Amino acid sequence: MSEEQNKNNYGADNIQALEGMEHVRMRPSMYIGDVGVRGLHHLVYEVVDNSIDEALAGHCDRIDVTINEDNSITTKDNGRGIPVDIHKKEGVSALEVVMTKIGAGGKFDKDSYKVSGGLHGVGVSCVNALSAHLRATVHRDGKIWEQEYERGKTLYPVKSIGTTEERGTVVTFKPDHEIFKQVLEYNYDTLASRLRELAYLNKGITITLLDMREKDEKGEYIGETFHSDEGLKEFIRFLDGNREMLIADVISMEGEKNGIPVEVAMVYNTSYTENLHSYVNNINTHEGGTHLSGFRRGLTTTLKKYADASGMLDKLKFDIAGDDFREGLTAIVSVKVAEPQFEGQTKTKLGNRDVTSAVSQAVSEMLENYLEENPNDAKIIVQKVILAAQARHAARKAREMVQRKTVMSGGGLPGKLSDCSEQDPEKCEVFLVEGDSAGGTAKQGRDRMFQAILPLRGKILNVEKAMQHKVFENEEIRNIFTALGVTIGTEEDSKALNLEKLRYHKIVIMCDADVDGSHIATLILTFFFRYMRDLVEAGHVYIATPPLYLVKKGAKKEYAWDDDQRDAINMKFGGAAGIQRYKGLGEMNAEQLWDTTMNPEFRTLRQVTIDNGTEADRIFSMLMGDEVPPRREFIEKNAVYANIDA
Ligand code: 0RA
C-alpha cells in the first residue's frame, strides 16, 4: 500500500470514528438509556466497568472514584493501563482508539466477560462523546501518557508527560450540559449503592468513593470504602441486616459449572417475603431469566427430595408449591456469561439456555451438602416450608373471595372510588388519598374527566410483616387491586400482574407533607414494591407533592414547598407577609389542592423509580421491619418531611 493510500485509509477510518461519536451525541439514549439522572450516573458505571474488567482479568485490585467539586468525576484504577502503542489498523495510539471509536470496546481480546446487550459495555468512548471534557491519563511501562478531548474530539495526540512507578488508568470527565439538560449533579447515595454492590459482587477489590463537594461536621469530605472478602455471603448479611435469620449462617457456593462461573448465596429469615436477586456479568437482571429459573429448580427439587425423605410431609393434606420454598428466602445468584443474550422489556432477562442447568446443578450440590451437614437447620427450613404451604391455602381462599366479589359486582369497582369519565387508561389518573376528609376535598377539586379518587382509611397494612393471606384479606388493599383493574396473581406466581387491564396509567399517592404522611406513603409504596412491582418498574407510580406554606400579603398569595422558598416569597412581598403552614391536605380547600397539587399544569409529581432493586429491597425491609434505630436514622437523613415537625 502506498503512503498516499495509507493516509486515505486512515482518513476514512477516522471519519467513520467521528461519525460514530456524532451518532452517540445525536441519539444518546440508544447508548446510555436516557439523558436524565440515570444516564448521568451510567457514565460513571461505564468507566468503572472497564476497571472491574481489569480486576476480573487479575490485573487490578483498587478503584477510586471521586466526585469533584464541579460535578466532574475522576476514576482511577491500578490495572495495566490502557495501551498507548500505535494501533496497527487505525494508525493512532490504542488509547485514542479506545476513547474515540464506538464499538472498539475496552478490550481487543475476547476472553473477558463483556456484555453485548443491556446498557453496560457500550464503552468508554460513549462517555467521552457525552462529556464536555475528558482527560485520560495512563501509567504504563514507567511512563505517564495523556490525552484530552472535548465532546469526544481529540485535542492533541497522545503525549508522554513524565515518568512513574505506578500502573493504571485515570479518567476525569465532565458530563456535557448540551446532552444532560435537566440534571448535571451526581447523587452520592446512588453512586455509593452501585459501588457497594460491585464490591460484593467482585470480592477482593477495594472500591472507594469520595465526594469533594461538601464537608461534614468534622470538616472532612464524605467518602466510603467498599471491600468484601466473602462476597455474596456478606452481601446477603448486608441485605438482611434488618431481618432475623432463621438458620445459623448464610449458605453459599462458588464454582464453575459447564464452564460457567456461578456464585450463589442464600438464607432464610423470619419474614414472609421472597427476595431473589440475580446478576449476569455484574448487571442486575430485574427480569430474571435462565439463571434464576436454574436457581428455583435446584432449590425446589433438592428441598422437596429432602423433605419427602424426612417424613415431615407425611401428615400434610395438600401439595407443596414452588412459592412455598421461597417464603422468607433472601438469595443472590451471580453468573458470568461470555456472550449473554438479554431479552425482555428492559433487556434485563437472561436468555442463554445452557445457564439453567449449570445454576440448578450448582444449587443442588450446595444445598445437599448443607442439609446433610446441618440437620437442625434442615428441619427448621422444612417446617417453614410447611407453614408457608398452609398459609398459601388460607391465602387462596382469601384470593378467591376477592375474585368472586369482583365478578359478582359486575366489574366490581370499590364503593369508595370516585371514578373518572374518560375511558382511555393512558389519559386517566387515580389519586390514592390518605383519609376520608382529604379524599372529599380531592373529589371536589379534581378534574372528573380524567382524575379518579380512591380514599384510603388511616394506615394501610404493613405488608412487610404480614402473611400473604392477610394481605389479600385486607380491605384497603383489595380496593386498590380492584380500582386499578389488575388481577391478583395466580397461586403459582402471586406477583404476576396483568398490566394490560390497568385502568389508570398514572397512580398518584397523595399524603400529608408531614411525618405521618410520609409513613403512610411509605406503607403504600412498600405494598406496590412487594405486590405490584411491575407497575413501579413500568413507571406508573407517582407521589404528589403538596405545598407546605401559603404566603399571603394583601391580594398577593403564593405557595411554598420548603422554608427557603417561603422566605424568598416573603422577601419578594416586602416582608411581614402572613404565613399559613399546612399541617395536612385537609387544611386546604378544593381549589387550593387543585392549584398546587393536582392540576397537571402546575403540580410536580415525583415518579417512583427503582434504580437499584437490591438496595430498594434492603431499604423497605428496614423502613417497615421491627428494628427502630436504623429506621429513625434513615428517615432523619432522607425524609425532607421528617425534620419539619422536629
Ligand atoms: C484495552 C486493552 C487493555 C486494557 C484496557 C483497554 C483498559 C481499559 C480501561 C478503562 C479504565 N481502566 C482500564 N484499564 C484497562 C489490555 C491491556 C494489555 O493487554 O496490556
Residues whose N, C-alpha, C, O or C-beta is under 5 A from the ligand:
A	BS01	0RA	V47 N50 S51 E54 G79 R80 G81 I82 P83 G106 K107 F108 T169
